[in-house]
């Protein structure tokens, strides 16, 4: 089930009414049933993967907490890790690894071929896998008590607002809220629908209208001139940002209706002064997951410089692979790690600390530099193969005359994109619902009217799926 559909518009209020109509002790049942139904609307059979993963981590965590023997604790943790990563590898990476090995075997004239599988990637598997693993790892290190209530643990794994594309929540922050007795309040209703409305606008008016033009460019880069190609990669930066930011905003808003607050997943990332800050503002739940469960355990920055370089590269390459089974994602992560290190070395060498106040000339120039770098790196993320990415780069610098096609973008698309970019400046380090609630009553309703009118009149013709559903 997609957030931007009539089905979800009916589903959400029904669940909300049922949730607040029954005693508190049974409300988890409503949310759990709704979450399973929400996921099964995509593909019924794959709900068994979530159930299997849930049961494994539930029982392993209890046994880890009970067992005093460190070796047995580690073996139990290993069962959880192997099970979860095994499922993730099989469905997401098996065919990629098989194809890569078969190409290697063919290159070295080795008469061996690994069979391929006809697999459909379970939506959200990367998200809920990381979420459950964070719980088991925290129990292993004594940072979290094992949950004895199977229902609440299952709800933590499958809570529908953030099930398929995050934010990736920690057990210690989400589950206590799910257990808390909530009352229906006008304030939560107002804030929830403010966020949902804004998220739908970002997704349906900004992202979906940009999608078609981005597809034109990336499907046939050799047909367009350099100017149109640069326009296309510029538009993709905002397509993927508005698409994922829109999803996260709707997820946060949907959850607020139930009195449950999810973490902010984006904080105006394109206004970051460097790559390090960009990743503190983009997909924050994933960045902090890799920081806490990969970077810190490897020693973080409290190691020799050479080891620190390795730690950074491991984190960014792993993040790239997390996003998809393709060499382009690995290269995408590698480039971020490389630039991260080079910026750090450059700043240390010249004693540059980037402590510019917001919207000063220094801040804006650094933000522009970061945006250009991020936009260029997105080419690998969007391209279907390394060859396609190279064709795009080559076409940008060589297609200067007599293009066979041209990109024609309606004026209203530029207007809305300009307003979206302006909103990033207005909401710098702030959230939409907080800012709009500072406005007078009439001002808020003008904003609501504009958003609703825009969604009805200017939504993209095609209903594009959320980009991050494929991860």
C-alpha positions as CSV (number, residue, x, y, z in Angstrom):
1,X,0.0,0.0,0.0
2,X,1.4,3.4,-1.0
3,X,0.9,6.6,1.1
4,X,-0.2,8.5,-2.0
5,X,-3.3,6.4,-2.8
6,X,-7.0,6.4,-2.1
7,X,-6.5,3.1,-0.3
8,X,-4.2,4.6,2.3
9,X,-6.5,7.6,2.6
10,X,-9.2,5.2,3.7
11,X,-7.0,2.8,5.7
12,X,-5.4,5.4,7.9
13,X,-8.6,7.0,9.4
14,X,-10.1,3.5,9.9
15,X,-7.1,2.3,11.9
16,X,-7.1,5.6,13.9
17,X,-10.7,5.3,14.8
18,X,-10.4,1.6,15.8
19,X,-7.2,2.4,17.8
20,X,-8.8,5.1,20.0
21,X,-12.1,3.2,20.3
22,X,-10.8,0.2,22.3
23,X,-9.1,-0.1,25.7
24,X,-5.4,0.7,25.8
25,X,-4.3,-2.9,26.6
26,X,-5.6,-4.1,23.2
27,X,-4.4,-1.2,21.0
28,X,-1.2,-3.0,20.1
29,X,-3.4,-5.7,18.4
30,X,-5.0,-3.1,16.2
31,X,-1.7,-1.6,15.1
32,X,-0.1,-5.0,14.6
33,X,-3.0,-6.3,12.5
34,X,-3.0,-3.0,10.5
35,X,0.8,-3.2,9.9
36,X,0.6,-6.8,8.7
37,X,-2.3,-5.9,6.4
38,X,-0.4,-2.8,5.1
39,X,2.5,-5.0,4.2
40,X,0.5,-7.8,2.7
41,X,-1.2,-5.4,0.3
42,X,2.1,-5.5,-1.6
43,X,2.7,-9.3,-1.6
44,X,1.0,-11.6,0.9
45,X,3.6,-14.4,0.8
46,X,6.5,-12.2,2.0
47,X,4.8,-11.5,5.3
48,X,6.3,-14.9,6.4
49,X,9.8,-13.4,6.0
50,X,9.0,-10.7,8.5
51,X,7.3,-13.2,10.8
52,X,10.4,-15.5,10.6
53,X,12.8,-12.7,11.3
54,X,10.7,-11.4,14.1
55,X,10.6,-14.8,15.9
56,X,14.3,-15.4,15.5
57,X,15.3,-12.0,17.0
58,X,12.6,-12.2,19.7
59,X,13.8,-15.6,21.0
60,X,17.5,-15.0,20.4
61,X,17.4,-11.7,22.4
62,X,15.7,-13.4,25.4
63,X,18.3,-16.2,25.4
64,X,21.2,-13.8,25.0
65,X,19.9,-11.9,28.1
66,X,19.4,-15.1,30.1
67,X,22.7,-16.8,29.2
68,X,25.7,-15.8,31.4
69,X,28.3,-17.5,29.1
70,X,29.8,-14.9,26.7
71,X,30.6,-17.5,24.1
72,X,27.0,-18.7,24.0
73,X,25.8,-15.1,23.9
74,X,28.0,-14.5,20.9
75,X,26.7,-17.7,19.2
76,X,23.1,-16.6,19.8
77,X,23.9,-13.2,18.3
78,X,25.5,-14.9,15.4
79,X,22.3,-16.9,14.7
80,X,20.4,-13.6,14.5
81,X,23.0,-12.0,12.3
82,X,23.3,-14.9,9.9
83,X,19.6,-15.4,9.7
84,X,18.8,-11.7,8.9
85,X,21.8,-11.1,6.7
86,X,21.2,-14.5,5.0
87,X,17.7,-13.5,4.0
88,X,18.8,-10.1,2.9
89,X,21.7,-11.6,0.8
90,X,19.5,-14.2,-0.8
91,X,16.7,-11.9,-1.9
92,X,18.8,-8.8,-2.6
93,X,22.3,-9.8,-3.5
94,X,22.3,-13.4,-4.7
95,X,21.7,-12.7,-8.4
96,X,24.2,-9.8,-8.3
97,X,27.0,-12.0,-6.8
98,X,26.1,-14.9,-9.2
99,X,26.2,-12.6,-12.2
100,X,29.5,-11.1,-11.2
101,X,31.1,-14.5,-10.5
102,X,29.8,-15.9,-13.8
103,X,31.3,-12.9,-15.7
104,X,34.6,-13.5,-13.9
105,X,34.5,-17.2,-14.7
106,X,33.9,-16.4,-18.4
107,X,36.7,-13.9,-18.4
108,X,39.3,-16.5,-17.1
109,X,37.8,-19.2,-19.4
110,X,36.5,-21.3,-16.5
111,X,33.7,-23.7,-17.4
112,X,31.5,-22.9,-14.4
113,X,28.2,-21.2,-14.1
114,X,26.2,-20.3,-11.0
115,X,22.5,-20.6,-11.5
116,X,20.3,-17.5,-11.3
117,X,17.1,-17.2,-9.2
118,X,13.8,-15.6,-10.2
119,X,13.4,-13.4,-7.1
120,X,11.2,-10.4,-6.3
121,X,12.9,-8.2,-3.8
122,X,10.7,-7.9,-0.6
123,X,9.8,-4.3,-0.2
124,X,11.4,-2.7,2.9
125,X,13.6,-5.7,3.7
126,X,16.8,-3.6,4.1
127,X,14.9,-1.3,6.5
128,X,13.3,-3.8,8.8
129,X,16.4,-6.1,8.8
130,X,18.5,-3.2,10.1
131,X,15.9,-2.3,12.6
132,X,15.6,-5.8,14.2
133,X,19.4,-6.2,14.1
134,X,19.9,-3.0,16.1
135,X,17.7,-4.5,18.8
136,X,19.5,-7.8,19.1
137,X,22.9,-6.1,19.1
138,X,21.8,-3.7,21.8
139,X,20.6,-6.6,23.9
140,X,23.9,-8.4,23.4
141,X,25.9,-5.4,24.6
142,X,23.6,-4.9,27.6
143,X,22.3,-1.6,26.3
144,X,18.7,-2.9,26.0
145,X,16.6,-5.3,28.0
146,X,15.1,-8.1,26.0
147,X,11.4,-7.6,25.3
148,X,9.2,-10.4,26.7
149,X,6.0,-9.4,25.0
150,X,6.0,-10.9,21.6
151,X,3.2,-8.7,20.4
152,X,5.0,-5.5,21.2
153,X,8.2,-6.7,19.7
154,X,6.4,-7.7,16.5
155,X,4.8,-4.3,16.4
156,X,8.3,-2.7,16.8
157,X,9.4,-4.6,13.7
158,X,6.4,-3.9,11.6
159,X,4.9,-0.5,12.7
160,X,3.3,0.5,9.4
161,X,4.2,4.2,9.1
162,X,7.9,3.4,8.9
163,X,7.9,-0.3,7.9
164,X,8.9,-0.1,4.3
165,X,11.2,2.9,4.0
166,X,12.0,4.0,7.5
167,X,13.0,6.0,9.5
168,X,15.0,3.1,11.0
169,X,14.0,3.4,14.7
170,X,15.7,2.0,17.7
171,X,13.8,-0.2,20.1
172,X,14.5,2.1,23.1
173,X,12.9,5.1,21.4
174,X,9.9,3.5,19.5
175,X,8.6,0.7,21.7
176,X,8.1,2.7,24.9
177,X,5.9,5.1,22.9
178,X,4.0,2.1,21.4
179,X,3.3,0.9,25.0
180,X,2.3,4.3,26.3
181,X,-1.3,5.1,26.8
182,X,-2.2,7.8,24.3
183,X,-5.3,10.0,24.2
184,X,-6.8,11.4,21.1
185,X,-5.9,15.1,20.9
186,X,-6.6,17.9,18.5
187,X,-2.9,18.9,18.6
188,X,-1.7,15.5,17.4
189,X,-4.5,15.5,14.8
190,X,-3.5,19.0,13.5
191,X,0.3,18.3,13.5
192,X,-0.2,14.8,11.9
193,X,-2.3,16.1,9.0
194,X,0.0,19.1,8.5
195,X,2.9,16.8,8.0
196,X,0.9,14.4,5.8
197,X,-0.3,17.2,3.6
198,X,3.1,18.7,3.2
199,X,4.6,15.3,2.5
200,X,2.0,14.5,-0.2
201,X,2.7,17.9,-1.8
202,X,6.5,17.2,-1.9
203,X,6.0,13.7,-3.3
204,X,3.1,14.3,-5.7
205,X,3.7,17.8,-6.9
206,X,7.5,18.0,-6.8
207,X,9.0,14.5,-7.1
208,X,6.4,13.0,-9.5
209,X,6.5,16.0,-11.8
210,X,10.3,15.7,-12.0
211,X,10.4,12.0,-12.5
212,X,9.3,12.0,-16.2
213,X,12.0,14.5,-17.2
214,X,14.7,12.7,-15.3
215,X,13.7,9.4,-17.0
216,X,13.9,11.0,-20.4
217,X,17.5,12.1,-19.8
218,X,18.8,8.9,-18.2
219,X,17.1,6.6,-20.7
220,X,18.7,8.4,-23.7
221,X,21.6,10.6,-22.6
222,X,23.2,10.6,-26.1
223,X,20.1,12.2,-27.6
224,X,20.3,15.4,-25.5
225,X,22.7,18.4,-25.4
226,X,25.0,19.2,-22.5
227,X,22.6,21.8,-21.2
228,X,19.7,19.4,-21.0
229,X,21.8,16.7,-19.5
230,X,23.0,19.1,-16.7
231,X,19.4,20.1,-16.2
232,X,18.4,16.4,-15.9
233,X,21.0,15.5,-13.3
234,X,20.1,18.7,-11.4
235,X,16.4,17.7,-11.5
236,X,17.3,14.2,-10.2
237,X,18.9,15.7,-7.1
238,X,15.6,17.2,-6.2
239,X,13.5,14.3,-7.4
240,X,15.2,11.8,-5.1
241,X,15.3,14.3,-2.2
242,X,11.6,15.3,-2.5
243,X,10.6,11.7,-3.0
244,X,12.3,10.3,0.1
245,X,11.7,13.5,2.2
246,X,8.1,13.3,1.2
247,X,7.8,9.7,2.3
248,X,9.5,10.4,5.6
249,X,7.3,13.4,6.2
250,X,4.1,11.4,5.6
251,X,5.4,8.6,7.8
252,X,6.1,11.1,10.7
253,X,2.7,12.7,10.2
254,X,0.9,9.4,10.2
255,X,2.6,8.3,13.4
256,X,1.9,11.6,15.2
257,X,-1.9,10.8,14.8
258,X,-1.4,7.9,17.2
259,X,0.8,9.9,19.6
260,X,4.0,8.2,18.4
261,X,6.9,10.5,17.4
262,X,9.4,9.2,14.8
263,X,12.8,10.7,14.3
264,X,13.4,13.4,11.7
265,X,15.1,11.7,8.7
266,X,16.1,14.9,6.8
267,X,17.3,18.3,7.9
268,X,17.8,20.4,4.7
269,X,20.8,18.3,3.5
270,X,21.4,20.4,0.4
271,X,22.4,23.3,2.6
272,X,25.3,21.3,4.2
273,X,28.7,22.9,4.1
274,X,30.6,19.6,3.4
275,X,30.0,15.9,2.8
276,X,30.3,15.1,6.5
277,X,27.5,17.5,7.3
278,X,25.4,16.3,4.4
279,X,25.3,12.8,5.9
280,X,24.3,14.3,9.2
281,X,21.3,15.7,7.5
282,X,20.4,13.1,4.8
283,X,18.7,9.8,5.7
284,X,19.7,10.4,9.3
285,X,18.4,7.1,10.7
286,X,20.6,5.1,8.3
287,X,23.7,7.3,8.9
288,X,23.4,7.0,12.7
289,X,22.8,3.2,12.3
290,X,26.1,2.8,10.5
291,X,27.8,5.2,12.9
292,X,26.7,3.2,16.0
293,X,26.9,-0.4,14.7
294,X,29.8,-0.2,12.3
295,X,31.9,2.9,12.7
296,X,32.1,3.1,16.5
297,X,32.8,-0.7,17.0
298,X,35.7,-0.4,14.5
299,X,37.2,2.4,16.6
300,X,35.7,5.5,15.0
301,X,38.2,8.3,14.9
302,X,40.0,7.2,18.0
303,X,42.5,5.2,16.0
304,X,45.6,5.8,13.9
305,X,44.9,7.9,10.8
306,X,45.4,5.1,8.4
307,X,42.9,2.9,10.3
308,X,40.5,5.9,10.4
309,X,40.6,6.1,6.6
310,X,39.7,2.4,6.5
311,X,36.8,2.9,8.9
312,X,35.4,5.7,6.9
313,X,35.7,3.8,3.6
314,X,34.1,0.6,5.1
315,X,31.1,2.6,6.4
316,X,30.5,4.4,3.1
317,X,31.0,1.4,0.9
318,X,28.7,-0.7,3.1
319,X,26.1,2.1,2.9
320,X,26.4,2.0,-0.9
321,X,25.9,-1.7,-1.0
322,X,23.0,-1.4,1.4
323,X,21.2,0.7,-1.2
324,X,21.4,-1.8,-4.0
325,X,23.0,-4.9,-5.6
326,X,24.9,-3.1,-8.3
327,X,28.5,-1.9,-8.8
328,X,27.1,1.6,-9.3
329,X,26.0,1.7,-5.6
330,X,29.4,0.5,-4.4
331,X,31.1,3.2,-6.5
332,X,28.6,5.7,-5.2
333,X,29.5,4.8,-1.6
334,X,33.2,4.7,-2.3
335,X,33.2,8.2,-3.8
336,X,31.5,9.6,-0.7
337,X,34.1,8.0,1.5
338,X,36.9,9.3,-0.7
339,X,35.5,12.9,-0.7
340,X,34.8,12.8,3.0
341,X,38.4,11.9,3.7
342,X,39.8,14.5,1.3
343,X,37.7,17.3,2.7
344,X,38.8,16.3,6.2
345,X,42.5,16.3,5.2
346,X,42.2,19.6,3.3
347,X,40.4,21.3,6.2
348,X,43.0,20.1,8.7
349,X,45.9,21.1,6.5
350,X,44.6,24.7,6.1
351,X,42.9,24.9,9.5
352,X,39.5,25.4,8.0
353,X,36.7,24.7,10.4
354,X,33.7,25.8,8.3
355,X,32.1,27.6,11.2
356,X,30.2,29.9,8.9
357,X,26.9,31.3,10.2
358,X,23.8,30.2,8.1
359,X,23.3,32.0,4.8
360,X,26.5,34.0,4.9
361,X,28.5,34.1,1.7
362,X,30.9,31.5,3.0
363,X,28.1,29.1,4.0
364,X,26.3,29.5,0.7
365,X,29.5,28.9,-1.4
366,X,30.3,25.8,0.6
367,X,26.7,24.6,0.3
368,X,26.9,25.1,-3.5
369,X,30.1,23.1,-3.6
370,X,28.6,20.3,-1.7
371,X,25.5,20.3,-3.8
372,X,27.5,20.1,-7.0
373,X,29.5,17.1,-5.7
374,X,26.4,15.3,-4.4
375,X,24.6,15.9,-7.7
376,X,27.5,14.5,-9.7
377,X,27.7,11.4,-7.5
378,X,24.0,10.9,-7.9
379,X,24.7,9.9,-11.5
380,X,26.1,6.6,-10.3
381,X,23.1,6.1,-8.0
382,X,20.6,6.7,-10.8
383,X,22.4,4.8,-13.6
384,X,21.6,1.2,-14.3
385,X,25.3,0.3,-14.8
386,X,28.8,1.6,-14.7
387,X,28.7,1.9,-18.5
388,X,25.5,4.0,-18.4
389,X,27.1,6.3,-15.8
390,X,30.2,6.8,-18.0
391,X,28.0,7.5,-21.0
392,X,26.2,10.2,-19.0
393,X,29.5,11.8,-18.0
394,X,30.8,11.6,-21.5
395,X,27.7,13.0,-23.0
396,X,27.7,16.0,-20.6
397,X,31.1,17.1,-21.9
398,X,30.7,16.1,-25.5
399,X,27.1,16.7,-26.6
400,X,27.5,20.4,-27.3
401,X,26.0,20.7,-30.8
402,X,23.0,19.4,-32.8
403,X,21.2,17.4,-30.1
404,X,18.5,15.0,-31.5
405,X,16.0,15.8,-28.7
406,X,15.4,18.6,-26.2
407,X,14.0,18.8,-22.7
408,X,10.8,20.9,-22.5
409,X,9.8,21.6,-18.9
410,X,6.5,23.5,-18.2
411,X,6.8,26.7,-16.3
412,X,4.7,25.4,-13.3
413,X,7.3,22.7,-12.6
414,X,10.1,25.4,-12.3
415,X,7.8,27.5,-10.1
416,X,7.0,24.7,-7.7
417,X,10.7,23.5,-7.7
418,X,11.7,27.1,-6.9
419,X,9.2,27.2,-4.0
420,X,10.5,23.9,-2.7
421,X,14.1,25.2,-2.8
422,X,13.0,28.4,-1.0
423,X,11.2,26.3,1.7
424,X,14.5,24.6,2.5
425,X,15.9,28.1,3.3
426,X,12.9,29.0,5.3
427,X,12.8,25.7,7.2
428,X,16.6,25.5,7.8
429,X,17.0,23.2,10.9
430,X,13.2,23.4,11.4
431,X,10.2,21.3,10.7
432,X,7.2,22.2,8.6
433,X,4.5,21.6,11.4
434,X,6.5,23.7,13.9
435,X,6.9,26.6,11.5
436,X,3.4,26.6,10.2
437,X,2.0,26.6,13.7
438,X,3.7,29.9,14.4
439,X,1.6,31.5,11.8
440,X,-1.8,33.1,12.5
441,X,-5.0,31.1,12.0
442,X,-5.7,32.6,8.6
443,X,-2.1,32.2,7.4
444,X,-2.2,28.4,8.2
445,X,-5.4,28.0,6.2
446,X,-3.9,29.8,3.3
447,X,-1.0,27.4,3.3
448,X,-3.4,24.4,3.6
449,X,-5.5,25.7,0.7
450,X,-2.4,26.2,-1.5
451,X,-1.1,22.7,-0.7
452,X,-4.5,21.0,-1.3
453,X,-5.1,22.9,-4.5
454,X,-1.6,22.1,-5.8
455,X,-2.0,18.4,-5.1
456,X,-5.4,18.3,-6.9
457,X,-4.4,20.3,-9.9
458,X,-0.6,19.9,-10.4
459,X,0.1,16.3,-9.2
460,X,2.1,14.3,-11.7
461,X,0.1,12.4,-14.3
462,X,1.7,9.1,-13.4
463,X,1.7,7.7,-9.9
464,X,5.4,6.9,-9.4
465,X,6.4,4.5,-6.6
466,X,8.6,5.9,-3.8
467,X,12.2,5.5,-4.9
468,X,13.4,4.0,-1.7
469,X,10.9,1.2,-1.8
470,X,13.4,-0.6,-4.0
471,X,16.0,-0.7,-1.2
